[in-house]
Each structure stands twice: as structure tokens, then as C-alpha cells.
Amino acid sequence: MTKATATTLLLVPSHGSMGNSITICDKIYGVQSGVSVIKKYQLTIGEFSSVNPNLDCEKLFIGQWLCLDGSISS
């Protein structure tokens, strides 16, 4: 029998405009070549950006973890 577990990922930025905020991710995704995360998960740019506040989309790499759903706490 396989046991399922829930995982929460905390992203703690080292710098940026969010100050001391922490992103609490309830759903994450590992970047894959040729996949648009926003299209695949039907997210708006605002939704995606709000849980990935310091992300530079020009510097993504395969295997990088992205937050798809979560909240920001300070």
C-alpha cells in the first residue's frame, strides 16, 4: 500500500520588493522544456506573479520549482 503525504513548500526570498515576506506554496511545478505553466494550469499572469514575486521569467531553467498556488505571509 502506498501512503500519500501533503507537502508545503516555503519560498524565502533573499532580496526583492516584497521585504521580509514568505511565499507559502500549496501547489508546485517543476519547469519542463516547451511547457507554458500559465496556459497548462489556466492561471492569469497576476495569479502566477503574486505567488512568484521575485521570479525572472527570462532566467527559468528546466527543473526549477515554481509556485502555482499559495499565499504570501509577512
GROMACS elastic network, one bead per residue, 0.5 to 0.9 nm:
[ bonds ]
;  ai    aj funct       b0    kb
    6    26     6  0.89586   500
    7    25     6  0.89526   500
    7    26     6  0.74591   500
    7    27     6  0.84953   500
    8    24     6  0.69638   500
    8    25     6  0.58377   500
    8    26     6  0.54229   500
    8    27     6  0.75929   500
    8    28     6  0.87450   500
    9    23     6  0.82730   500
    9    24     6  0.61105   500
    9    25     6  0.50945   500
    9    26     6  0.68988   500
    9    27     6  0.81072   500
    9    28     6  0.77136   500
    9    67     6  0.83691   500
   10    22     6  0.67891   500
   10    23     6  0.57808   500
   10    25     6  0.60798   500
   11    22     6  0.59646   500
   11    23     6  0.50626   500
   11    24     6  0.65150   500
   11    25     6  0.74985   500
   11    52     6  0.87576   500
   11    67     6  0.85866   500
   12    15     6  0.89650   500
   12    20     6  0.82085   500
   12    21     6  0.73607   500
   12    22     6  0.51068   500
   12    23     6  0.66114   500
   12    24     6  0.88615   500
   13    16     6  0.70743   500
   13    18     6  0.82246   500
   13    19     6  0.84119   500
   13    20     6  0.77729   500
   13    21     6  0.76088   500
   13    22     6  0.70069   500
   13    23     6  0.83146   500
   13    53     6  0.88652   500
   13    54     6  0.72603   500
   14    20     6  0.86921   500
   15    18     6  0.78028   500
   15    19     6  0.69944   500
   15    20     6  0.83240   500
   15    54     6  0.81397   500
   16    19     6  0.63014   500
   16    20     6  0.89200   500
   16    53     6  0.82514   500
   16    54     6  0.62787   500
   17    20     6  0.89976   500
   17    53     6  0.81607   500
   17    54     6  0.77889   500
   18    21     6  0.56033   500
   18    22     6  0.84488   500
   18    53     6  0.72711   500
   18    54     6  0.80379   500
   18    74     6  0.87972   500
   19    22     6  0.89702   500
   19    74     6  0.83364   500
   20    73     6  0.87250   500
   20    74     6  0.60883   500
   21    72     6  0.64082   500
   21    73     6  0.55044   500
   22    71     6  0.83720   500
   22    72     6  0.56597   500
   22    73     6  0.52970   500
   22    74     6  0.61577   500
   23    51     6  0.62183   500
   23    52     6  0.75684   500
   23    53     6  0.84098   500
   23    67     6  0.83494   500
   23    70     6  0.70286   500
   23    71     6  0.58185   500
   23    73     6  0.64411   500
   23    74     6  0.88244   500
   24    51     6  0.79977   500
   24    67     6  0.84219   500
   24    69     6  0.84623   500
   24    70     6  0.53569   500
   24    71     6  0.52681   500
   24    72     6  0.60964   500
   24    73     6  0.73253   500
   25    28     6  0.65746   500
   25    51     6  0.74780   500
   25    66     6  0.87743   500
   25    67     6  0.55426   500
   25    68     6  0.71525   500
   25    69     6  0.57847   500
   25    71     6  0.66338   500
   25    72     6  0.86847   500
   26    67     6  0.76727   500
   26    68     6  0.75865   500
   26    69     6  0.54586   500
   26    71     6  0.81472   500
   27    66     6  0.86455   500
   27    67     6  0.61379   500
   27    68     6  0.53002   500
   27    69     6  0.51092   500
   27    70     6  0.68902   500
   28    65     6  0.64482   500
   28    66     6  0.55304   500
   28    68     6  0.53714   500
   28    69     6  0.72655   500
   29    32     6  0.89163   500
   29    37     6  0.81471   500
   29    63     6  0.86347   500
   29    64     6  0.80675   500
   29    65     6  0.55426   500
   29    66     6  0.52152   500
   29    67     6  0.65132   500
   29    68     6  0.67908   500
   30    62     6  0.72907   500
   30    64     6  0.53637   500
   30    66     6  0.63098   500
   31    35     6  0.75494   500
   31    36     6  0.88991   500
   31    37     6  0.79195   500
   31    60     6  0.76743   500
   31    61     6  0.67606   500
   31    64     6  0.52915   500
   31    65     6  0.64145   500
   31    66     6  0.72043   500
   32    35     6  0.58046   500
   32    36     6  0.86617   500
   32    37     6  0.89557   500
   32    61     6  0.82116   500
   32    62     6  0.52618   500
   32    63     6  0.64837   500
   32    64     6  0.84777   500
   33    36     6  0.88519   500
   33    61     6  0.85441   500
   33    62     6  0.62965   500
   35    38     6  0.89013   500
   35    39     6  0.83365   500
   35    40     6  0.74339   500
   36    39     6  0.53811   500
   36    40     6  0.60299   500
   36    41     6  0.85919   500
   37    40     6  0.50280   500
   37    41     6  0.59830   500
   37    42     6  0.79820   500
   37    43     6  0.79335   500
   37    48     6  0.89746   500
   37    66     6  0.89705   500
   37    68     6  0.84417   500
   38    41     6  0.55910   500
   38    42     6  0.55831   500
   38    44     6  0.66458   500
   38    45     6  0.71239   500
   38    48     6  0.71992   500
   38    68     6  0.88321   500
   39    43     6  0.66421   500
   39    44     6  0.85781   500
   40    43     6  0.80459   500
   41    68     6  0.80633   500
   43    46     6  0.80504   500
   43    47     6  0.61165   500
   43    48     6  0.63074   500
   43    68     6  0.82329   500
   44    47     6  0.51783   500
   44    48     6  0.62849   500
   44    49     6  0.85084   500
   45    48     6  0.51727   500
   45    49     6  0.59202   500
   45    50     6  0.84432   500
   46    49     6  0.51309   500
   46    50     6  0.59746   500
   46    51     6  0.89055   500
   47    50     6  0.53143   500
   47    51     6  0.68992   500
   47    52     6  0.88546   500
   47    68     6  0.82886   500
   47    69     6  0.81461   500
   48    51     6  0.57802   500
   48    52     6  0.62704   500
   48    53     6  0.85037   500
   48    67     6  0.76214   500
   48    68     6  0.64020   500
   48    69     6  0.78634   500
   49    53     6  0.54142   500
   49    54     6  0.82603   500
   49    55     6  0.77180   500
   50    53     6  0.55526   500
   50    70     6  0.89396   500
   50    71     6  0.80944   500
   50    72     6  0.79625   500
   51    54     6  0.89795   500
   51    66     6  0.86969   500
   51    67     6  0.60203   500
   51    68     6  0.70239   500
   51    69     6  0.67164   500
   51    70     6  0.62410   500
   51    71     6  0.63406   500
   51    72     6  0.68340   500
   52    55     6  0.54888   500
   52    66     6  0.70915   500
   52    67     6  0.61809   500
   52    68     6  0.82664   500
   53    56     6  0.88918   500
   55    58     6  0.88099   500
   55    59     6  0.83374   500
   55    60     6  0.83078   500
   55    66     6  0.86991   500
   56    59     6  0.56056   500
   56    60     6  0.70106   500
   57    60     6  0.55238   500
   60    63     6  0.88474   500
   60    64     6  0.67886   500
   61    64     6  0.55876   500
   62    65     6  0.88462   500
   67    70     6  0.71295   500
